[in-house]
Amino acid sequence: MESNGLYIGIDIDENISQVCYYEREDMSVRSVSNNADSPEFINASSFSEIMTSQAHPEDVIYKMIQVLIERTKEQSGNSKVAMLSVCLRDYSPESRKVVTKALEMLGIPKEKYILIGLSEAFAYYAFNAEPALFAQGAVLYDYEKEGINAYFLQRISYKGNTVLREIDKSISSVRLLQVIKGELLLKDVMDEINEFIGSTLNEHKTSSVYLTGKGFDTSDIPQETLNFIGKKGYRIFAGQNLFVKGACICALAKASPIADPFRRAGIFKNLSLSGGADVSGGRYSSCILACKNRITTEVSVRTFFKGESVTSTVIKPGSNIDESTGELECILTDKNIIELELKELGANVPSIERIDLSDIRKRPDRMTRVGVSVNFPNEDLMELIFKDMGFGEACKSEGTALSVTVQMTGRKPQQMRLPESKGVILCESKRALVPYVFTDTGRNIYTIEELVQYLYENIWLIDDTVINNEFFKFIGEDTGNNLLADKLKNLAYSGATTWSLLLTLFRDVNYYTAEEVKIIEPILERIQNINPLLKKYSIAETYMKNNCLARAQKSFQEILEAPADEEMPESFYSKVHHNMGVCFAGMFMRKEAMECFVKAYESGHNEESRKQALYAGILAGIEPNVPYGQLEYDEMKKEIEDFRQTTANDIRNEAIPVNERLEIIKSEYLSKHL
């Protein structure tokens, strides 16, 4: 039993807390007693007082939950927690945040606990009974300090789905509240209570009636009230532990779907933002729990999957809002837009929510990764925070963040509009803690998408040495793509070429389209047999693109030092000289840059080479040996002086460190003039 661990349910009320666990031997839920042999643990202070008066309420909640768990371990003889479900009467965002912090302090990982509300706990408790007891639904009458709240859970059919929906009714009066204060007895207000119960039962179908709360002390419920309900043909249950027992059943169901009581009612676990799904399956898999703290709107996002624009569901109706809270990452494609489709239960068509992310810098297609934090204050509102993550070292993040609130329910019907974007790429793999490094360019890679983009764009730098155990480890262990890593390993061990492995990688990772893979396929086939000078030129250009200017210049120099190839046109060598000039300019070797641009112009008579020779000559203080007019020369000098002054002012105003100043000047020069 120790190896299986405990399934624990905790109910945190205003003044008391309860805990119970699932006993496998007799398949029952057992209450845990405090040292005084009572199932009620008195809270250190009232929950509301803890939340409002404590600077760090999570410290107090941490100690409360710790006592409950330790007592459970003692009574059960089991010291391992397999799953924990905590029911909160106060299910506000603030309370959930504090309890979450407390559970983190206890070292309980997110996947090992769930926070639920009263309606959910009641649903788990009621629907764990015999099917006859919930054939038409169940109702809970909860009598607390605000009055009596009735929670009807009814099974209805909607478009081929079974929905367990919640209908709420309530009643409050001075006399009802006097019972809670001890100023009146329960029997003194039974006429008012019976009228409320009778009218609500006549209005809504149900099979069973449950009574709980401080006002319904089981020893004080008048027999005539029980008879009144029983004569209507309902089964009656009364007690003060149904929430904690429901929480325990929830913990068991979360860890073991086969034990989920909603299998019989058609409820299933839903897709979470982390990408995991836990489907109970079977013929009931299309049924939905639509009570408080459960999302009743399907949320889909327009995605770009291997070249096709599709709609992907990220949250299904019936999801617990605490479980759906989380984070994901996506990559923007053609536009800085995220398009959501929201379809509320009962709606015929979805509503479109277009989220404008134009505050995030527009970069080339698929070169902006966005982190998305999702939170639900309640079942009606979704809060989203979008954060610019750049695209690794290729496009560094600017730290821009944007907050958006989306109304989930009560949205007006609208006509379907044409999409404005191809969609986003949902990132299903994780970010590596330690980067994979390409030593020749110094590029650090953190994600599988960055990896395929780097390989695709720098294919001329890739050789057989790249495919090794570290490469497979990064794909499998570091980014979580274990199946892909195993597939590539098996191909490598069976003798597949490097180029075949790369094509497999490009096809399997959701980043490049099938058409883009077709474009690079013939390049991979030609790489081994291409003219050595052309290959060297392509390698040099790739180094230059990666700002590895010294390596690029060296490769261009090797081309010029090699025996001349008569098959190569003069324009080829002109391009080599020109690109060498670009490399020297980027390294602030202006005289050498000018000489290369002059040679490029002499052999190719390219106008761009002539202009760059003039720019480089002015920067070096040397008159280049190319034709020019005095007016043109003077305008270039003024342009350079203006550029120098503007850059110097920007650097002074922003107090940028010296090493960063050099990088700014270099990149600005290259982008402006070359």
N, C-alpha and C positions, 0 to 999 in steps of 0.2 A: 504493500500500500504506500509505503514511503516514496517509492520511485514514481508513482503516479501523481502525487501531490494533492493538495486540497482545492476544492471548489468552494469559495467563500462568498457569502452575501452579507453586506453590511447596510443597515438602515440608520442614517443620521437624521434624527428629528430635532426639534427645537431644544428640548431639555434632556432627552434620553437617546441612547443609541442601542441597537441590537445587532447581534451577529449570529450566523448559523453556517453550517457546512453540509455538504452532501456526503452521506455515508453509503459507500458502494456495497457493503455486505447485504444490507436489506433495501438498498435503493430508496432511501428516505432522506428528508431534510431534517437535520437535528439542530435544535437551539443550543446555544452556548450560554452557560450561566456565569454570573460574576461570583466573587468569593462569598457572597451572602446567599448563594444558590437562587438568584433571581435572574431572569433573562434580560432585565433592563439595566444598562450601564448608565449611570448619571453623568451627563456631560460636565466638564470642568466649569463651564459657564454656559448660559444659553447660546445657541448657535448664532443668533442675531447679535448678541453682545460681543461674541468673539470676533465677528466680522467687522463690527463698527468701532470697538474700543482698543483692539490690539494692533500695535504697529506692524507685527508680522503674524497674522492669524494662522498662517500655514504651520508655524511652530506648535501651536496648541492643537490644531487638527492632526498634525503628525503624531503627537503623543497619544491622542485619543485613539486613532486607528491602530497605532502600534500596540496599545493595551488589548484591543479587541482581537488582533491577529495572534498575539502571544497567548491569550487565553484560549483561543481556538486550537492552537498547536498543542497546548497542554491537555485539553480535554480529548482531542482526537488522537493524540500520540503520533501525529504526523507533523514534521517540521518544514515541509516544502509547500509553497503556494503555487498551484498550477494556474489558477485564474481567480480574479477578484472582481466582484460587481458591487458598486456603491450606489445606493439609492439616496437621493437628496430631496427633502421636502422643498428646500430652497434651491431650485435648479437655475438660478440666475447665472449669467456669464461670470460675475465676480466670484460666486461661490465655487463654480466649476474650476475656475483658475486657481483658487486657493487650495482646493482638494487635490487638484492635479500636482501642484507644487509639493504638497505633503506626501503624495505617493511617490514622487520622484526622490524626495528625501529618504523615503523608506527603501529606495533601491528597486522599486517595482517598475519594470519597463512598460512602455505604452501598450505593447501587444498583450500584456498580462492583466489588464484591467479595463473596465468600462464604467462610465458614469451614466446612471439612468434616473428618470423622474418617477413620480408616483404612478402615473398612468401606465408606464411601461412595466413597472414592478407588478402592478395589479394584473396586467395582461398576461405576464409569464405565470403568475400564480393561478389565475382563473383557468387558463387554457392548458394547464398541466393536469387538469382534472379529467374525469371520464367524458367522452365526447357528448354524451347526453346532457351534461351540465352546461355546455356552451353552444348547443346546436343552433340556438337563435341569438346567442350572445350572452353577455353577463353585465351586471351593473354593480358598482361600488358606491355606497353612501358613506362618505367620510365626514364625520362630525368633529370639527375642530373649532378654534377660537374665533374664526371668521364666520361660522355658520356651518351649514351642511352642503357639501359639494357632491353631486351625483355624476359619476363617470360611466356612461353606457358604452360598451364595446359591442358593435353589431357587425355581423358578417353580411356583406352585400356583394352582388355581382355587378361588375362594370367591364363591358367590352371583353368578355371572356376571362376576366380576372376576378379573383376573390379578394375583396378588400375588407379588412377589419378596421372600421372607422370608429372614431370617438365622438360622442355627443355629450355635451356638458350641460347640466342644469344646476342651479344653486338656490338656496333660500337662507335668509338671515333675518333675525328680529331681536328686539331687546330681550324677550323672554328666552329665546334659544341661547343667547350669549350668557344669560344669568345661570344657566345650567353649567356651563363651562367654568364660571366663576364660583360655583358652589352655592349660589344664592337660591336656586330652585332645584327640585329633583327632576329626573328624566320623565317620570310619570306625569308631572305637572304640565308638560308641553307635548304629550303624545298625540293629542288631537291635531295639533298643527303639523307634527311630523308625519302622522298617518295620512293627512290630506296631501302633503307634498309627495310622499312615496306613492300613494294611490294614483295621483294625477300623472306623475311621470311614468309609472308602469303602464298605465292605460295608453299613453302616447307612444311609447317605444317598446318594441318586442324584446324579450330577454328570456333566458332559461333559468338563471340563478341570480340570487341577491346576496350581496356581501355587505356587512356592517362593520365599520371600524372607526377609530378616532377616539379622542378623549371623552367626548360626549356619550358615545355608545359603550359604556362599561358593561361588559357581558353579564355581570351579576345584577345589573339594574334594569335591563331591558324588559319592559312589561310583557307578560305572556300574551296579552291581547294584541300587542303589536306583531308578535311572531305569528299568532293565529291569523291576523289580518293579512299578512303577506302569504302565509302558507295556503290559505283558502283560495288564493288566486292561482295556485298550482306551481309556485316557484319554490325551488330549493333554497334554504336560508343558511347562511354561514356568518358567524360573528367572531371577531378576535382582533388582537392587537399586533399580530406578528405576520400578517400576510405580505407586507411590503418587504420585510427582510427575507422571507421565504421565496418571494418572487425574485428578489435580487440573487439569491443563491441558485435558483433554477436558471436564471439568465447567465450566471457565470458558467454553469455546466453546459448550457446550450452554446455559448460562445466558443468554448474549448472543444466541444464534441457535438457537431451538428446533428448527428444521428439521434441525440437525446433532446433535440429542440422540440418543445411541446407544440410549436406552431407548424410542424410538419403535418399534423392532423388538420390544422386550420388553414394550411396553404401559405404560411409565412416563410420567407427565406431570407438568409443573410445577403446583404447587398454589396455591390462594388464600392470599394473605398478609394479615397484619393491617392493612397499609396500604391494603388494598382492591384492589390490583392482582392480576391473574391472568395466567398465561403458559401457555396450554394447547397442548400439541403436537398434540392433536386426532387425527383419523383413527379407524380401527376399534379402536385400542388404548387409547383415552382413558380406559378404566375400570380401568387397572392401577396398582398401588401398589408403591412401593419401601419395604419395611418392615425396614430394617436398623438397626444402631446409629446413634444421633444423628438418626434419622428418627422422626417422631411416628407412632404406630400407633393413635391414637384420634381419631375425628372429634369436633370440638368445635363445638357449635352454641349459639346464644343466642336466647332468646325476644325477638322484636323487635316493635315497633309500627310498621306501615308504612301510612300514609295511612288510619288508622282500623281496620286489620285486624291481629289478633295472629297472627304467623307465626313460624316457626323459621328462622333464617338461619345457614348454616354459615360459620364464621370461620376454622377451620383444618381442612384435610382430612388424612387419614392419608397418609403419604408425604412430608410437608413436612419440610424440613431445620429443625432446632430453632433454628439461628442466624438463618435467614431469617424464621422465624415470630416471633422475638423482636422486639418493637416496641411501639408505642403507638397507641391509638385513643381516641376520645371518644364518649360517648353521653349521651343525655338521659333522665333517669328520668321515668316517667309517674305512674301512680296510687300506686305504693308504692316505698319505698326498698329494692328487691330486684332482684337480677339472677339470672335462672334460666338455668343452663347444662345442656345435654344432652351427655353424653359416651358415645360408642358405640365401644368397642374392636373391632378386627378380630376376627371370630369371635363377637361378641355378637349375640344376636337382638333385644334391646331396649336402648335407651340407659339410662344411669344419670343421675339428676337431681341436680344440685348447686345448692342455693339459697344465694346469698350475701347475707347480711343487711347492709345498709348503713345501719342505723338510727342509727349514730354520726354520719352526715351529716345536717345539719338538714333536717327535712321542710318542703318549700316547696310552693306550689301545683303542680298538674299541669303537667309539662313546663317547669318553671322551675328545674331543677337539672341542670347539665351536669357530667359526671364524666369525669375523665381516667383512662384505664386503661393501666398499664404492664404488659407481659407478658414474662416471662422463663422459660426452660426450663433448669434445672440439668442435666437429662438428659431422655431420651425418656419417662420415667415421671412426672415432676413438672412442674407448671405453677405459677409464682409470679406472683401478681397484686397490684398496688398500685393502690388506688382513691383518687383525690384530688378533693375538692370544688372545683369551678370556678365555683360559683354560676351565674348566668345574666346575664353582662355586668354592666352598671350597674343593671339592674332588681333583681337579687338578688345582692349581692356575696358572693364566696367567703369562708368562714370558715377556709380552709386545712386542713380536716380531712383526714387521710389514714388509710387502712386497708390492712393487708397480709394476704393470704390465700394459703395453699398448697393446691393441689388435686392429689390423687393421680389420675393419668391411667390407670394400668393396674391390673389385679388387683381391680377394683371388683366388689362382690357384685351379682348380678342383683336387681332390685327392680321392684315393680309400678309402672306409670305412675301418677303423681299428678296431680290437677287443678292447673292453673297458679294461682299466687297473685297474679300481676301481669299487666297487659296486655302487658308487655314494654318494652324500652327502644328509643329511637330512635337508630340508629347514625348518627353524624355523618360524612358522606363528604366534606364540603368542609373547606377549611382555615380557620384563624383569621387574620384580616387583621392585618398588622403595624401599619397606620395605620387608625384607625377612621373610619367614615362618620358624620358629625355632623349631627344635626337641630338647626339653630340656634335654632328657636323654643323648644325644651324643653331644649337643651343636652345631649341624650342621645347618648352615643357608642356606636356599634354595631360589633361585631367579627366576627360570624358571620352566615351567611345565615338561620339559625333565629331569631336575635335580630331580624333585619330584618323577617321576616314577622310575628313576634309584635308588634313595635312598630307596624307598619303596620295590623295587624288591630285592635289595642286602641286605637289613636289615629287611627282612620279620619277623624274630623271635622277633624283638623289637616292632612290631606293635600290638596294641590291640584296643579294642573298643573306648578307649578314644581319639584316633587320629582323628576319623571321627566326626567333630563338625562344628559349624558355621564358625569358623576361617579357617578351612580347606577348606570349600566351598567358602569362601570369597577370599582366596588366588587364587584358581583355576579360579573363575569367574572375580571378579573385578581387582585383582592385576596382573594377567597374561592375562586377556582378553578372557578367554575360558568360556564365559557366558553360552552357550548352554550345554556344558559338565557339568558345575556346577549345572545347573538346572536339568539335567538328573540324576546326582548323588543324589541331594536333594530329588527328587521325589522317587527314589529307596529307599533311607533311610527312608523316611516318610511312605512308603508302607511296611516297615518291613524287607527289604533286610539285609543280614548279612554283617559284615565288609569285609569278604573275597569276597563276591559277588561284593561289591562296588570296591574293589581293582582290581578284574579281569576286570570289566568294564573299569576302568581307564587304565589298561595295554593294553586293546584292542583298545581303542579309541584314545589314544595319539600315534602319529607316532614316536615311539622309538623302542619298542620291536617287534620282528617278531611273527607270529602266533605260530611257533614252540617253541619259548622261553616262550610264555604264557602257552603253553601246559605243559612245563617242571615244571613250578611253580604251576600249578593248583592242582596237587595231594598233594603238600606240604601244600597248604592252607587248603585242606580238612583234612589233618592229624594233623594239628597244635593243634586242640582242644583236641584230644584224644591220643596224643603221651605220652610215659612214661615221668613223671615229671622230672626225672634226665636228660634224653636226651634233653628235652626242655630247662632246665636250662643250660645244656652244650652248646646248640646252641646259646642261648642268650649270654652266656659268650664269646663264640668265636666271635660273632658279635660285642660285645663291644671292644674286642681286635683288631679286624679289623679296627675299628673306632678310635683306639688309646686312648680309654677310659679305661686305664689300671687299675685304681683303682676299677672301677665298675666291670671290668672283673675278677680281682683277688678276689673280694668279692663274685662273683657268683660261681667261682671255689671252694672257701673255703666253701660255703654253701653246695655244692655237697659232699665234704669230711666230713662235719659235720652231714649230714643227715644219717639216718640208712642205712647200706649197703644193696644194692639190689643184691640178689644172682643171678638174671638173667643177671647181667652185668658181662662181662668177666674182668679179671685182667687188660687187656690192656686198658680198658676204664679208670680205675683209674690212670694208668700210664700216659695216655694222659692228665688227669686233672692236675697231679703234674707237668708234663712238661710245660704245658701252664701257670700254675701259676708261674713257674720259668721265663718264657718269660716276664710275667707282672712285676715281681719284678725287673728283669734286666732292663726293660724299665724305671722303676722308680728309677734306680740307687741303689736299695737295693740288693747289690751283694751277701752278706752273705745268705740272705733269698732265693735268686735265686739259689745259689749253693745247698742249702739244698733241694729245690724242685727238682732240676735236679738229685740229688743223689737218692732221693726216687723214682723218675720216672725210673731211671736205675735199681734200686733194684727190682722193681715190674715188669718191662717190658723188661729189658735187651736190651733196644733200644740203638744202637750205637750213634745216634744223642744226646740223653740225656746224655750219658757219656762225649761226647765232650763238650757239653755246661756246664756241671759241672766243667770241667777243665778250660774253659774260665772264668766262673764266679768266680771260686776259685782263679785264678791268679789275676783277677781284685780286689778281696776282700783281697788278701794276705793270703789266707788260703789254706792248702793242702786238696783237696777233698778226700773223702773215696771211690774212684773208681779206678779200675786198669788202669795203664798207663805206658808208657815207658819214660825214662828220655829224650831221643832224641825228642820224640813227645812233651813233656812238655816244653823243651827249645825252640823248634820252635814256639810253641804257644805264649810263653812269648815275643819272638822277634817280632812276627807278631803284637801283641797288642802294643808294644812299638813303632813300626814303624807307626802304625795307629794313635796312640796318637800324635806323632810328626808331621805327615802330617796334621792332623786335626788342631793342634795348629798353624801351619804355615799358613794354609788357612785362619783361623779366623783372625790372626794378619794382614795378607796382605789385607783382605777385610774389616777390621775395623767393624766387625759385633757386634751389641749390645749383652750384656751379656745374656739376656733372649733368644735371638735367637741362641746364641752359645749352650745353653743347648739342645734346640730342635734339632739342627744339630747333636750334639754328640749322642743324643738318637736315632734319625732316622738312622744315619750311623751305629751305633752299631747293631740295630735291623736288618737292611737290610743286613749287612755283616755277622753276626754270627747267627742270629736266623731265 
